[in-house]
Amino acid sequence: MRIQQVRVSGFRGFRELVEMPLAPDFTVVDGRNGVGKSTIFDAIEFALTGQITKYGDMKSGGETVEDYLWWKGEGPAPTDRFVEVTFHDGEQPLTVRRSPLEEPRPDILQKVEAGMVNADTAPPAPLAQLCAASIIRDESIASLSLDLSETERYAKLRQAIGASDADIWTKRAANLLSIAKKRSESARTEVTNAHAAVAQGSRRIDEVRAAMAPDDAIAEAAGTIASMLGYGNTPPDQLIAPAREFVAGRERVLRALSTLLSGWEDFRKSSDLLNTLDADIEIAKQSIADAQADRALLPEPESASQGAPSQQLISDLHELRQIGMKVGLLDHSCPLCAASHDEASFAAGLAEALKKIDQIDDQASEAAAEVARRREQVSTADRKVTEAQSRMSRLVARATDLRRSVGQGYEALAASGLANNADRAAVEGALQRYTSELEQAQRALSVLSTLTQNSQFQAATAGLAEAQTRLARAQERAGKARHAETIAAALHDAARRAASETLDLRLDRVLPLMAELYSRLRPHPVWQDIEYSIRGDLRRFLSLQVGDGLNPQFLFSSGQRRATGLAFLLSINLSLAWSRWRSLLLDDPVQHVDDFRTVNLAEVLAQLVASGRQVFVAVEDPALAELLTRRMPVSAPGRALRLTLGLGPDGCSAIVARRDPVPMADRVLAA
């Protein structure tokens, strides 16, 4: 399975459509920073897996790489947004397409995966692991090489080699061990609870046995209760319930008598006052009746306007007279009645009008005073009725309160067999008598209550036997659970050892490949060989050594470390036993690596192309791109490409140059 073409539009740094073909043997791309070389690798990984793993779970400002998958630059929006990668397996092309609203067709993705991995030995999520091992980025060379810990380096190699049946059996054995441990823990808890139940049953038997009374004490207690209740020859077990009722009744009477004695003086005062209040209530009733009779004799008073001139009329007459005085005669005539007058007769008329107005005013004043006097009489009668009713209400409320408190005292006297007029000495005597009876009844009842201990003893004995049976069963189950846990632990250890042994057999073939690639890349001029060793039993470590047991992680320079890391990552790609993907993609693999080791890398890539692998390399330096193009073999026309990425006329990334390398001439010096 090889890549045939990558088409990108509106993705990452590509605004317009870019179609990049990949030749079957190799494709070398150059371009300065920012023209989209890495975007091509991102597009291939995104098409296969739907993610770009080089950013990990990086977040900034609440955003992730998913917020920047599609074009966000300035200028007009892209006409379309999608990623298409076309694969070819020698039979027919398969195109995987993703867009913001479109996922790849499941059948196409399944066909691509089937052509790229061996399903029998592939690990989970094989496409993601293939991308991690086949797309070798500058970031992965720097971080996943010598900077890895020994355990992480071993895990990376183990993941690359692929899954095996031993891994499945190890997981199954781990599940069995987990289940066995849970059952064993549950059985131990059950044994602990059973032990506690047996101990509790034993204590209960001891308590019941200690509480049981002798027969003579039971007979004496039964006689005491029977004499108090007048039950005659009633069996002792039938006296328990009546005795409890008798004790409860005596306790209620004693509480009532104690309460009565504690407030005896108030009780007697309240009793005497209640008689006085009853007489006062009768007097109040008579007062209310007398006041109501007096009120009934008074008629309802008339209003001030009935039968007398109103104040408004008097005011209007005064105003009319003032107007006459002000206007005077009009042509020797009165302006109101038009009668003929002279000055003297008109003045006499005004004086007579004033006298009549005063008479009307006096009549109105006398009528108003009479109405006020009658109203005062009615108001006084109403007030007497109200005061009598209010006093009556107060007397009734006070009598009700006293009757309640006195009634409780009378109830206590009646319950103890005393009359309402009993004195304090009689109450104290009754209190002593009932206290003595209560104490005797309580002692007798406690003795009779032990009759129920026989049934309780039998129940406690049966409960102890049952608890002992549960304990025996729990101990048996716990023993079986411990035995099962031991067997599961042995199986788990055996499965883990078998998995390690199986992996060791595969590593025997992989580790020499790592050493071979290291020697071909020659990262260091002195230490030209490197040793890879695996140590540890259940927890494994992959260590690297040069020379006499020296650690290259602390010896090599930055460029030498990158070259060593590149050898490590190439060996991982080449050791994927479950991979059928024949493509190797390198995104700027020679940063900080000198020209000498770059030539070594070109030789290694040439060998890989010659062995039938498809190589796709992107670099920044055009001269380095030319070197790689010249060093890698071209098997036939159209099987190699040399491309240059740059900015097109519209300022968008585009392929600005293309060349198809041809095979070297054959038999140049032949005659």
Secondary structure, DSSP 8 states (H G I E B T S, - for coil): -EEEEEEEESBTTB-S-EEEE--SSEEEEE--TTSSHHHHHHHHHHHHHSS-GGGTT--BTTB-GGGGSB---SSS--S--EEEEEEE-SS-EEEEEEBTTB---HHHHHHHHHHHB-TTT--SSHHHHHHHHHEEEHHHHHHSSTTS-HHHHHHHHHHHH---HHHHHHHHHHHHHHHHHHHHHHHHHHHHHHHHHHHHHHHHHHHHHHH---HHHHHHHHHHHHHHHT--S--GGGSHHHHHHHHHHHHHHHHHHHHHHHTHHHHHHHHHHHHHHHHHHHHHHHHHHHHHHHHHHS-----TTTTS--HHHHHHHHHHHHHHHHH--SSSB-TTT--B--HHHHHHHHHHHHHHHHHHHHHHHHHHHHHHHHHHHHHHHHHHHHHHHHHHHHHHHHHHHHHHHHHHHHHHHHHTT--TT--HHHHHHHHHHHHHHHHHHHHHHHHHGGGGHHHHHHHHHHHHHHHHHHHHHHHHHHHHHHHHHHHHHHHHHHHHHHHHHHHHHHHHHHHHHHHHHHHHH---SS----EEEEE-SSS-EEEEEBTTTB-TTTTS-HHHHHHHHHHHHHHHHHT-TTB---EEEEESTTTT--HHHHHHHHHHHHHHHHTT-EEEEEES-HHHHHHHHHHS---STTSEEEEEEEE-TTSSEEEEEEE------SSTT--
